[in-house]
Amino acid sequence: MAHHKSAIKRIRQTAKRTTRNRYYKTRIKNIVKAVVTAVESGDKEAAENAMKIANRELHKYVSKGILKKNTAARKVSRLQTKVNALGAA
């Protein structure tokens, strides 16, 4: 157990950040999974709607500093490629 005031505060901050990061990490996985599931089901309209949401949310997380710009761009690009392949097939 921490004995210094600063160490006690650090423990509180770490717990708060861990909770917040876990929320966002799960949210990002669910957003991506929604698009992938829609693509696998073969429903083009649902996939496009899920892609719109994914694009908006991932870029919103960039502006909040949760994701880096290139990370969001990479995820969106890979998802968009899957959605586009659905249209071509």
Distance bins in CASP14 RR format, pairs under 12 A and 6 or more apart:
PFRMAT RR
TARGET T0000
AUTHOR 0000-0000-0000
RMODE 2
METHOD distances of the structure
MODEL  1
1 7 0 0 0 0 1 0 0 0 0 0 0
1 8 0 0 0 0 1 0 0 0 0 0 0
1 11 0 0 0 0 1 0 0 0 0 0 0
2 8 1 0 1 0 0 0 0 0 0 0 0
2 9 0 0 0 0 1 0 0 0 0 0 0
2 10 1 0 0 1 0 0 0 0 0 0 0
2 11 1 0 1 0 0 0 0 0 0 0 0
2 12 0 0 0 0 0 1 0 0 0 0 0
2 13 0 0 0 0 0 1 0 0 0 0 0
2 14 0 0 0 0 0 1 0 0 0 0 0
3 11 0 0 0 0 0 1 0 0 0 0 0
4 10 0 0 0 0 1 0 0 0 0 0 0
4 11 0 0 0 0 0 1 0 0 0 0 0
5 11 0 0 0 0 0 1 0 0 0 0 0
5 12 0 0 0 0 0 1 0 0 0 0 0
6 12 0 0 0 0 0 1 0 0 0 0 0
6 13 0 0 0 0 0 1 0 0 0 0 0
7 13 0 0 0 0 0 1 0 0 0 0 0
7 14 0 0 0 0 0 1 0 0 0 0 0
8 14 0 0 0 0 0 1 0 0 0 0 0
8 15 0 0 0 0 0 1 0 0 0 0 0
9 15 0 0 0 0 0 1 0 0 0 0 0
9 16 0 0 0 0 0 1 0 0 0 0 0
10 16 0 0 0 0 0 1 0 0 0 0 0
10 17 0 0 0 0 0 1 0 0 0 0 0
11 17 0 0 0 0 0 1 0 0 0 0 0
11 18 0 0 0 0 0 1 0 0 0 0 0
12 18 0 0 0 0 0 1 0 0 0 0 0
12 19 0 0 0 0 0 1 0 0 0 0 0
13 19 0 0 0 0 0 1 0 0 0 0 0
13 20 0 0 0 0 0 1 0 0 0 0 0
14 20 0 0 0 0 0 1 0 0 0 0 0
14 21 0 0 0 0 0 1 0 0 0 0 0
15 21 0 0 0 0 0 1 0 0 0 0 0
15 22 0 0 0 0 0 1 0 0 0 0 0
16 22 0 0 0 0 0 1 0 0 0 0 0
16 23 0 0 0 0 0 1 0 0 0 0 0
17 23 0 0 0 0 0 1 0 0 0 0 0
17 24 0 0 0 0 0 1 0 0 0 0 0
17 25 0 0 0 0 0 1 0 0 0 0 0
17 66 0 0 0 0 0 1 0 0 0 0 0
18 24 0 0 0 0 0 1 0 0 0 0 0
18 25 0 0 0 0 0 1 0 0 0 0 0
19 25 0 0 0 0 0 1 0 0 0 0 0
19 26 0 0 0 0 0 1 0 0 0 0 0
20 26 0 0 0 0 0 1 0 0 0 0 0
20 27 0 0 0 0 0 1 0 0 0 0 0
20 61 0 0 0 0 0 1 0 0 0 0 0
20 64 0 0 0 0 0 1 0 0 0 0 0
20 65 0 0 0 0 0 1 0 0 0 0 0
20 66 0 0 0 0 1 0 0 0 0 0 0
21 27 0 0 0 0 0 1 0 0 0 0 0
21 28 0 0 0 0 0 1 0 0 0 0 0
21 61 0 0 0 0 0 1 0 0 0 0 0
21 65 0 0 0 0 0 1 0 0 0 0 0
21 66 0 0 0 0 1 0 0 0 0 0 0
21 67 0 0 0 0 0 1 0 0 0 0 0
22 28 0 0 0 0 0 1 0 0 0 0 0
22 29 0 0 0 0 0 1 0 0 0 0 0
23 29 0 0 0 0 0 1 0 0 0 0 0
23 30 0 0 0 0 0 1 0 0 0 0 0
23 61 0 0 0 0 0 1 0 0 0 0 0
23 66 0 0 0 0 1 0 0 0 0 0 0
24 30 0 0 0 0 0 1 0 0 0 0 0
24 31 0 0 0 0 0 1 0 0 0 0 0
24 57 0 0 0 0 0 1 0 0 0 0 0
24 58 0 0 0 0 0 1 0 0 0 0 0
24 60 0 0 0 0 0 1 0 0 0 0 0
24 61 1 0 0 1 0 0 0 0 0 0 0
24 62 0 0 0 0 0 1 0 0 0 0 0
24 64 0 0 0 0 1 0 0 0 0 0 0
24 65 0 0 0 0 1 0 0 0 0 0 0
24 66 1 0 1 0 0 0 0 0 0 0 0
24 67 0 0 0 0 1 0 0 0 0 0 0
25 31 0 0 0 0 0 1 0 0 0 0 0
25 32 0 0 0 0 0 1 0 0 0 0 0
25 61 0 0 0 0 0 1 0 0 0 0 0
25 66 0 0 0 0 1 0 0 0 0 0 0
25 67 0 0 0 0 0 1 0 0 0 0 0
26 32 0 0 0 0 0 1 0 0 0 0 0
26 33 0 0 0 0 0 1 0 0 0 0 0
27 33 0 0 0 0 0 1 0 0 0 0 0
27 34 0 0 0 0 0 1 0 0 0 0 0
27 53 0 0 0 0 0 1 0 0 0 0 0
27 54 0 0 0 0 0 1 0 0 0 0 0
27 57 1 0 0 1 0 0 0 0 0 0 0
27 58 0 0 0 0 0 1 0 0 0 0 0
27 60 0 0 0 0 0 1 0 0 0 0 0
27 61 0 0 0 0 1 0 0 0 0 0 0
27 64 0 0 0 0 0 1 0 0 0 0 0
27 66 0 0 0 0 1 0 0 0 0 0 0
27 67 0 0 0 0 0 1 0 0 0 0 0
28 34 0 0 0 0 0 1 0 0 0 0 0
28 35 0 0 0 0 0 1 0 0 0 0 0
28 54 0 0 0 0 1 0 0 0 0 0 0
28 57 0 0 0 0 1 0 0 0 0 0 0
28 58 1 0 0 1 0 0 0 0 0 0 0
28 59 0 0 0 0 0 1 0 0 0 0 0
28 60 0 0 0 0 0 1 0 0 0 0 0
28 61 1 0 0 1 0 0 0 0 0 0 0
28 62 0 0 0 0 0 1 0 0 0 0 0
28 66 0 0 0 0 1 0 0 0 0 0 0
28 67 1 0 0 1 0 0 0 0 0 0 0
28 71 0 0 0 0 1 0 0 0 0 0 0
28 72 0 0 0 0 1 0 0 0 0 0 0
28 75 1 0 0 1 0 0 0 0 0 0 0
28 76 0 0 0 0 0 1 0 0 0 0 0
28 79 0 0 0 0 0 1 0 0 0 0 0
29 35 0 0 0 0 0 1 0 0 0 0 0
29 36 0 0 0 0 0 1 0 0 0 0 0
29 37 0 0 0 0 0 1 0 0 0 0 0
29 54 0 0 0 0 0 1 0 0 0 0 0
29 57 0 0 0 0 0 1 0 0 0 0 0
29 58 0 0 0 0 0 1 0 0 0 0 0
29 75 0 0 0 0 0 1 0 0 0 0 0
30 36 0 0 0 0 0 1 0 0 0 0 0
30 37 0 0 0 0 0 1 0 0 0 0 0
30 50 0 0 0 0 0 1 0 0 0 0 0
30 53 0 0 0 0 0 1 0 0 0 0 0
30 54 0 0 0 0 1 0 0 0 0 0 0
30 57 0 0 0 0 1 0 0 0 0 0 0
30 58 0 0 0 0 0 1 0 0 0 0 0
31 37 0 0 0 0 0 1 0 0 0 0 0
31 38 0 0 0 0 0 1 0 0 0 0 0
31 50 0 0 0 0 1 0 0 0 0 0 0
31 51 0 0 0 0 1 0 0 0 0 0 0
31 52 0 0 0 0 0 1 0 0 0 0 0
31 53 1 0 0 1 0 0 0 0 0 0 0
31 54 1 0 1 0 0 0 0 0 0 0 0
31 55 0 0 0 0 1 0 0 0 0 0 0
31 56 0 0 0 0 1 0 0 0 0 0 0
31 57 1 0 1 0 0 0 0 0 0 0 0
31 58 1 0 0 1 0 0 0 0 0 0 0
31 59 0 0 0 0 0 1 0 0 0 0 0
31 60 0 0 0 0 0 1 0 0 0 0 0
31 61 0 0 0 0 1 0 0 0 0 0 0
31 67 0 0 0 0 0 1 0 0 0 0 0
31 72 0 0 0 0 0 1 0 0 0 0 0
31 75 0 0 0 0 1 0 0 0 0 0 0
31 76 0 0 0 0 0 1 0 0 0 0 0
31 79 0 0 0 0 1 0 0 0 0 0 0
32 38 0 0 0 0 0 1 0 0 0 0 0
32 39 0 0 0 0 0 1 0 0 0 0 0
32 50 0 0 0 0 1 0 0 0 0 0 0
32 51 0 0 0 0 0 1 0 0 0 0 0
32 53 0 0 0 0 0 1 0 0 0 0 0
32 54 1 0 0 1 0 0 0 0 0 0 0
32 55 0 0 0 0 0 1 0 0 0 0 0
32 57 0 0 0 0 1 0 0 0 0 0 0
32 58 0 0 0 0 1 0 0 0 0 0 0
32 67 0 0 0 0 0 1 0 0 0 0 0
32 71 0 0 0 0 0 1 0 0 0 0 0
32 72 0 0 0 0 0 1 0 0 0 0 0
32 74 0 0 0 0 0 1 0 0 0 0 0
32 75 1 0 0 1 0 0 0 0 0 0 0
32 76 0 0 0 0 1 0 0 0 0 0 0
32 78 0 0 0 0 1 0 0 0 0 0 0
32 79 1 0 0 1 0 0 0 0 0 0 0
32 80 0 0 0 0 0 1 0 0 0 0 0
32 82 0 0 0 0 0 1 0 0 0 0 0
33 39 0 0 0 0 0 1 0 0 0 0 0
33 40 0 0 0 0 0 1 0 0 0 0 0
33 50 0 0 0 0 1 0 0 0 0 0 0
33 53 0 0 0 0 0 1 0 0 0 0 0
33 54 0 0 0 0 1 0 0 0 0 0 0
33 75 0 0 0 0 0 1 0 0 0 0 0
33 79 0 0 0 0 0 1 0 0 0 0 0
34 40 0 0 0 0 0 1 0 0 0 0 0
34 41 0 0 0 0 0 1 0 0 0 0 0
34 43 0 0 0 0 0 1 0 0 0 0 0
34 46 0 0 0 0 1 0 0 0 0 0 0
34 47 0 0 0 0 1 0 0 0 0 0 0
34 48 0 0 0 0 0 1 0 0 0 0 0
34 49 0 0 0 0 1 0 0 0 0 0 0
34 50 1 0 1 0 0 0 0 0 0 0 0
34 51 0 0 0 0 1 0 0 0 0 0 0
34 52 0 0 0 0 0 1 0 0 0 0 0
34 53 1 0 0 1 0 0 0 0 0 0 0
34 54 1 0 0 1 0 0 0 0 0 0 0
34 57 0 0 0 0 0 1 0 0 0 0 0
34 79 0 0 0 0 1 0 0 0 0 0 0
34 83 0 0 0 0 0 1 0 0 0 0 0
35 41 0 0 0 0 0 1 0 0 0 0 0
35 42 0 0 0 0 0 1 0 0 0 0 0
35 43 0 0 0 0 0 1 0 0 0 0 0
35 44 0 0 0 0 0 1 0 0 0 0 0
35 46 0 0 0 0 1 0 0 0 0 0 0
35 47 1 0 0 1 0 0 0 0 0 0 0
35 48 0 0 0 0 1 0 0 0 0 0 0
35 49 0 0 0 0 1 0 0 0 0 0 0
35 50 1 0 1 0 0 0 0 0 0 0 0
35 51 1 0 1 0 0 0 0 0 0 0 0
35 52 0 0 0 0 1 0 0 0 0 0 0
35 53 0 0 0 0 1 0 0 0 0 0 0
35 54 1 0 1 0 0 0 0 0 0 0 0
35 55 0 0 0 0 1 0 0 0 0 0 0
35 57 0 0 0 0 0 1 0 0 0 0 0
35 58 0 0 0 0 0 1 0 0 0 0 0
35 75 0 0 0 0 1 0 0 0 0 0 0
35 76 0 0 0 0 1 0 0 0 0 0 0
35 78 0 0 0 0 1 0 0 0 0 0 0
35 79 1 0 1 0 0 0 0 0 0 0 0
35 80 0 0 0 0 1 0 0 0 0 0 0
35 81 0 0 0 0 0 1 0 0 0 0 0
35 82 1 0 0 1 0 0 0 0 0 0 0
35 83 1 0 0 1 0 0 0 0 0 0 0
35 84 0 0 0 0 0 1 0 0 0 0 0
35 86 0 0 0 0 0 1 0 0 0 0 0
36 42 0 0 0 0 0 1 0 0 0 0 0
36 46 0 0 0 0 0 1 0 0 0 0 0
36 47 0 0 0 0 1 0 0 0 0 0 0
36 50 0 0 0 0 1 0 0 0 0 0 0
36 51 0 0 0 0 0 1 0 0 0 0 0
36 54 0 0 0 0 1 0 0 0 0 0 0
36 75 0 0 0 0 0 1 0 0 0 0 0
36 78 0 0 0 0 1 0 0 0 0 0 0
36 79 1 0 0 1 0 0 0 0 0 0 0
36 81 0 0 0 0 0 1 0 0 0 0 0
36 82 1 0 0 1 0 0 0 0 0 0 0
36 83 0 0 0 0 1 0 0 0 0 0 0
36 86 0 0 0 0 0 1 0 0 0 0 0
37 43 0 0 0 0 1 0 0 0 0 0 0
37 46 0 0 0 0 1 0 0 0 0 0 0
37 47 0 0 0 0 1 0 0 0 0 0 0
37 50 1 0 0 1 0 0 0 0 0 0 0
37 51 0 0 0 0 0 1 0 0 0 0 0
37 54 0 0 0 0 0 1 0 0 0 0 0
37 79 0 0 0 0 0 1 0 0 0 0 0
37 82 0 0 0 0 0 1 0 0 0 0 0
38 44 0 0 0 0 1 0 0 0 0 0 0
38 45 0 0 0 0 1 0 0 0 0 0 0
38 46 1 0 1 0 0 0 0 0 0 0 0
38 47 1 1 0 0 0 0 0 0 0 0 0
38 48 0 0 0 0 1 0 0 0 0 0 0
38 49 1 0 0 1 0 0 0 0 0 0 0
38 50 1 0 1 0 0 0 0 0 0 0 0
38 51 0 0 0 0 1 0 0 0 0 0 0
38 52 0 0 0 0 0 1 0 0 0 0 0
38 53 0 0 0 0 0 1 0 0 0 0 0
38 54 0 0 0 0 0 1 0 0 0 0 0
38 79 0 0 0 0 0 1 0 0 0 0 0
38 82 0 0 0 0 1 0 0 0 0 0 0
38 83 0 0 0 0 1 0 0 0 0 0 0
38 86 0 0 0 0 1 0 0 0 0 0 0
39 45 0 0 0 0 0 1 0 0 0 0 0
39 46 0 0 0 0 1 0 0 0 0 0 0
39 47 1 0 1 0 0 0 0 0 0 0 0
39 48 0 0 0 0 1 0 0 0 0 0 0
39 49 0 0 0 0 0 1 0 0 0 0 0
39 50 0 0 0 0 1 0 0 0 0 0 0
39 51 0 0 0 0 1 0 0 0 0 0 0
39 54 0 0 0 0 0 1 0 0 0 0 0
39 78 0 0 0 0 0 1 0 0 0 0 0
39 79 0 0 0 0 1 0 0 0 0 0 0
39 80 0 0 0 0 0 1 0 0 0 0 0
39 81 0 0 0 0 1 0 0 0 0 0 0
39 82 1 0 1 0 0 0 0 0 0 0 0
39 83 1 0 0 1 0 0 0 0 0 0 0
39 84 0 0 0 0 1 0 0 0 0 0 0
39 85 1 0 0 1 0 0 0 0 0 0 0
39 86 1 0 1 0 0 0 0 0 0 0 0
39 87 0 0 0 0 1 0 0 0 0 0 0
39 89 0 0 0 0 0 1 0 0 0 0 0
40 46 0 0 0 0 0 1 0 0 0 0 0
40 47 0 0 0 0 1 0 0 0 0 0 0
40 50 0 0 0 0 0 1 0 0 0 0 0
40 82 0 0 0 0 1 0 0 0 0 0 0
40 83 0 0 0 0 0 1 0 0 0 0 0
40 85 0 0 0 0 0 1 0 0 0 0 0
40 86 0 0 0 0 1 0 0 0 0 0 0
41 47 0 0 0 0 1 0 0 0 0 0 0
41 50 0 0 0 0 0 1 0 0 0 0 0
41 86 0 0 0 0 1 0 0 0 0 0 0
42 48 0 0 0 0 0 1 0 0 0 0 0
42 50 0 0 0 0 0 1 0 0 0 0 0
42 82 0 0 0 0 0 1 0 0 0 0 0
42 83 0 0 0 0 0 1 0 0 0 0 0
42 85 0 0 0 0 0 1 0 0 0 0 0
42 86 1 0 0 1 0 0 0 0 0 0 0
42 87 0 0 0 0 1 0 0 0 0 0 0
42 89 0 0 0 0 1 0 0 0 0 0 0
43 49 0 0 0 0 1 0 0 0 0 0 0
43 50 0 0 0 0 1 0 0 0 0 0 0
43 51 0 0 0 0 0 1 0 0 0 0 0
43 83 0 0 0 0 0 1 0 0 0 0 0
43 86 0 0 0 0 1 0 0 0 0 0 0
43 87 0 0 0 0 0 1 0 0 0 0 0
44 50 0 0 0 0 0 1 0 0 0 0 0
44 51 0 0 0 0 0 1 0 0 0 0 0
44 82 0 0 0 0 0 1 0 0 0 0 0
44 83 1 0 0 1 0 0 0 0 0 0 0
44 84 0 0 0 0 0 1 0 0 0 0 0
44 85 0 0 0 0 0 1 0 0 0 0 0
44 86 1 0 1 0 0 0 0 0 0 0 0
44 87 1 0 1 0 0 0 0 0 0 0 0
44 88 0 0 0 0 0 1 0 0 0 0 0
44 89 0 0 0 0 1 0 0 0 0 0 0
45 51 0 0 0 0 0 1 0 0 0 0 0
45 52 0 0 0 0 0 1 0 0 0 0 0
45 83 0 0 0 0 0 1 0 0 0 0 0
45 86 0 0 0 0 0 1 0 0 0 0 0
45 87 0 0 0 0 0 1 0 0 0 0 0
46 52 0 0 0 0 0 1 0 0 0 0 0
46 53 0 0 0 0 0 1 0 0 0 0 0
46 83 0 0 0 0 0 1 0 0 0 0 0
46 86 0 0 0 0 0 1 0 0 0 0 0
47 53 0 0 0 0 0 1 0 0 0 0 0
47 54 0 0 0 0 0 1 0 0 0 0 0
47 79 0 0 0 0 1 0 0 0 0 0 0
47 80 0 0 0 0 0 1 0 0 0 0 0
47 81 0 0 0 0 0 1 0 0 0 0 0
47 82 1 0 0 1 0 0 0 0 0 0 0
47 83 1 0 1 0 0 0 0 0 0 0 0
47 84 0 0 0 0 1 0 0 0 0 0 0
47 85 0 0 0 0 0 1 0 0 0 0 0
47 86 1 0 1 0 0 0 0 0 0 0 0
47 87 0 0 0 0 1 0 0 0 0 0 0
47 89 0 0 0 0 0 1 0 0 0 0 0
48 54 0 0 0 0 0 1 0 0 0 0 0
48 55 0 0 0 0 0 1 0 0 0 0 0
48 79 0 0 0 0 0 1 0 0 0 0 0
48 80 0 0 0 0 1 0 0 0 0 0 0
48 82 0 0 0 0 0 1 0 0 0 0 0
48 83 1 0 0 1 0 0 0 0 0 0 0
48 84 0 0 0 0 1 0 0 0 0 0 0
48 86 0 0 0 0 1 0 0 0 0 0 0
48 87 0 0 0 0 1 0 0 0 0 0 0
49 55 0 0 0 0 0 1 0 0 0 0 0
49 56 0 0 0 0 0 1 0 0 0 0 0
49 83 0 0 0 0 0 1 0 0 0 0 0
50 56 0 0 0 0 0 1 0 0 0 0 0
50 57 0 0 0 0 0 1 0 0 0 0 0
50 79 0 0 0 0 1 0 0 0 0 0 0
50 80 0 0 0 0 0 1 0 0 0 0 0
50 82 0 0 0 0 0 1 0 0 0 0 0
50 83 0 0 0 0 1 0 0 0 0 0 0
50 86 0 0 0 0 0 1 0 0 0 0 0
51 57 0 0 0 0 0 1 0 0 0 0 0
51 58 0 0 0 0 0 1 0 0 0 0 0
51 75 0 0 0 0 0 1 0 0 0 0 0
51 76 0 0 0 0 1 0 0 0 0 0 0
51 77 0 0 0 0 0 1 0 0 0 0 0
51 78 0 0 0 0 0 1 0 0 0 0 0
51 79 1 0 0 1 0 0 0 0 0 0 0
51 80 1 0 0 1 0 0 0 0 0 0 0
51 81 0 0 0 0 0 1 0 0 0 0 0
51 82 0 0 0 0 1 0 0 0 0 0 0
51 83 1 0 1 0 0 0 0 0 0 0 0
51 84 0 0 0 0 1 0 0 0 0 0 0
51 86 0 0 0 0 0 1 0 0 0 0 0
51 87 0 0 0 0 0 1 0 0 0 0 0
52 58 0 0 0 0 0 1 0 0 0 0 0
52 59 0 0 0 0 0 1 0 0 0 0 0
52 76 0 0 0 0 0 1 0 0 0 0 0
52 79 0 0 0 0 0 1 0 0 0 0 0
52 80 0 0 0 0 0 1 0 0 0 0 0
52 83 0 0 0 0 1 0 0 0 0 0 0
53 59 0 0 0 0 0 1 0 0 0 0 0
53 60 0 0 0 0 0 1 0 0 0 0 0
53 76 0 0 0 0 0 1 0 0 0 0 0
53 79 0 0 0 0 0 1 0 0 0 0 0
54 60 0 0 0 0 0 1 0 0 0 0 0
54 61 0 0 0 0 0 1 0 0 0 0 0
54 72 0 0 0 0 1 0 0 0 0 0 0
54 75 1 0 0 1 0 0 0 0 0 0 0
54 76 1 0 0 1 0 0 0 0 0 0 0
54 77 0 0 0 0 0 1 0 0 0 0 0
54 78 0 0 0 0 0 1 0 0 0 0 0
54 79 1 0 1 0 0 0 0 0 0 0 0
54 80 0 0 0 0 1 0 0 0 0 0 0
54 82 0 0 0 0 0 1 0 0 0 0 0
54 83 0 0 0 0 1 0 0 0 0 0 0
55 61 0 0 0 0 0 1 0 0 0 0 0
55 62 0 0 0 0 0 1 0 0 0 0 0
55 72 0 0 0 0 1 0 0 0 0 0 0
55 73 0 0 0 0 0 1 0 0 0 0 0
55 75 0 0 0 0 1 0 0 0 0 0 0
55 76 1 0 1 0 0 0 0 0 0 0 0
55 77 0 0 0 0 0 1 0 0 0 0 0
55 78 0 0 0 0 0 1 0 0 0 0 0
55 79 0 0 0 0 1 0 0 0 0 0 0
55 80 1 0 0 1 0 0 0 0 0 0 0
55 83 0 0 0 0 0 1 0 0 0 0 0
56 62 0 0 0 0 0 1 0 0 0 0 0
56 63 0 0 0 0 0 1 0 0 0 0 0
56 72 0 0 0 0 0 1 0 0 0 0 0
56 76 0 0 0 0 1 0 0 0 0 0 0
57 63 0 0 0 0 0 1 0 0 0 0 0
57 64 0 0 0 0 0 1 0 0 0 0 0
57 66 0 0 0 0 0 1 0 0 0 0 0
57 67 0 0 0 0 1 0 0 0 0 0 0
57 72 0 0 0 0 1 0 0 0 0 0 0
57 75 0 0 0 0 0 1 0 0 0 0 0
57 76 0 0 0 0 1 0 0 0 0 0 0
57 79 0 0 0 0 0 1 0 0 0 0 0
58 64 0 0 0 0 0 1 0 0 0 0 0
58 65 0 0 0 0 0 1 0 0 0 0 0
58 66 0 0 0 0 1 0 0 0 0 0 0
58 67 1 0 0 1 0 0 0 0 0 0 0
58 68 0 0 0 0 0 1 0 0 0 0 0
58 69 0 0 0 0 0 1 0 0 0 0 0
58 70 0 0 0 0 0 1 0 0 0 0 0
58 71 0 0 0 0 1 0 0 0 0 0 0
58 72 1 0 1 0 0 0 0 0 0 0 0
58 73 0 0 0 0 1 0 0 0 0 0 0
58 74 0 0 0 0 1 0 0 0 0 0 0
58 75 1 0 1 0 0 0 0 0 0 0 0
58 76 1 0 1 0 0 0 0 0 0 0 0
58 77 0 0 0 0 0 1 0 0 0 0 0
58 78 0 0 0 0 0 1 0 0 0 0 0
58 79 0 0 0 0 1 0 0 0 0 0 0
58 80 0 0 0 0 0 1 0 0 0 0 0
59 65 0 0 0 0 0 1 0 0 0 0 0
59 66 0 0 0 0 0 1 0 0 0 0 0
59 67 0 0 0 0 1 0 0 0 0 0 0
59 68 0 0 0 0 0 1 0 0 0 0 0
59 69 0 0 0 0 1 0 0 0 0 0 0
59 71 0 0 0 0 0 1 0 0 0 0 0
59 72 1 0 1 0 0 0 0 0 0 0 0
59 73 0 0 0 0 1 0 0 0 0 0 0
59 75 0 0 0 0 0 1 0 0 0 0 0
59 76 1 0 0 1 0 0 0 0 0 0 0
60 66 0 0 0 0 1 0 0 0 0 0 0
60 67 0 0 0 0 1 0 0 0 0 0 0
60 72 0 0 0 0 1 0 0 0 0 0 0
60 76 0 0 0 0 0 1 0 0 0 0 0
61 67 1 0 1 0 0 0 0 0 0 0 0
61 68 0 0 0 0 1 0 0 0 0 0 0
61 69 0 0 0 0 0 1 0 0 0 0 0
61 71 0 0 0 0 1 0 0 0 0 0 0
61 72 1 0 0 1 0 0 0 0 0 0 0
61 73 0 0 0 0 0 1 0 0 0 0 0
61 75 0 0 0 0 0 1 0 0 0 0 0
61 76 0 0 0 0 0 1 0 0 0 0 0
62 68 1 0 0 1 0 0 0 0 0 0 0
62 69 1 0 1 0 0 0 0 0 0 0 0
62 70 0 0 0 0 1 0 0 0 0 0 0
62 71 0 0 0 0 1 0 0 0 0 0 0
62 72 1 0 1 0 0 0 0 0 0 0 0
62 73 0 0 0 0 1 0 0 0 0 0 0
62 74 0 0 0 0 0 1 0 0 0 0 0
62 75 0 0 0 0 0 1 0 0 0 0 0
62 76 0 0 0 0 0 1 0 0 0 0 0
63 69 0 0 0 0 1 0 0 0 0 0 0
63 72 0 0 0 0 1 0 0 0 0 0 0
64 72 0 0 0 0 0 1 0 0 0 0 0
65 71 0 0 0 0 0 1 0 0 0 0 0
65 72 0 0 0 0 0 1 0 0 0 0 0
66 72 0 0 0 0 1 0 0 0 0 0 0
67 73 0 0 0 0 1 0 0 0 0 0 0
67 74 0 0 0 0 1 0 0 0 0 0 0
67 75 0 0 0 0 1 0 0 0 0 0 0
67 76 0 0 0 0 0 1 0 0 0 0 0
68 74 0 0 0 0 1 0 0 0 0 0 0
68 75 0 0 0 0 0 1 0 0 0 0 0
69 75 0 0 0 0 0 1 0 0 0 0 0
69 76 0 0 0 0 0 1 0 0 0 0 0
70 76 0 0 0 0 0 1 0 0 0 0 0
70 77 0 0 0 0 0 1 0 0 0 0 0
71 77 0 0 0 0 0 1 0 0 0 0 0
71 78 0 0 0 0 0 1 0 0 0 0 0
72 78 0 0 0 0 0 1 0 0 0 0 0
72 79 0 0 0 0 0 1 0 0 0 0 0
73 79 0 0 0 0 0 1 0 0 0 0 0
73 80 0 0 0 0 0 1 0 0 0 0 0
74 80 0 0 0 0 0 1 0 0 0 0 0
74 81 0 0 0 0 0 1 0 0 0 0 0
75 81 0 0 0 0 0 1 0 0 0 0 0
75 82 0 0 0 0 0 1 0 0 0 0 0
76 82 0 0 0 0 0 1 0 0 0 0 0
76 83 0 0 0 0 0 1 0 0 0 0 0
77 83 0 0 0 0 0 1 0 0 0 0 0
77 84 0 0 0 0 0 1 0 0 0 0 0
78 84 0 0 0 0 0 1 0 0 0 0 0
78 85 0 0 0 0 0 1 0 0 0 0 0
79 85 0 0 0 0 0 1 0 0 0 0 0
79 86 0 0 0 0 0 1 0 0 0 0 0
80 86 0 0 0 0 0 1 0 0 0 0 0
80 87 0 0 0 0 0 1 0 0 0 0 0
81 87 0 0 0 0 0 1 0 0 0 0 0
81 88 0 0 0 0 0 1 0 0 0 0 0
82 88 0 0 0 0 0 1 0 0 0 0 0
82 89 0 0 0 0 0 1 0 0 0 0 0
83 89 0 0 0 0 0 1 0 0 0 0 0
END
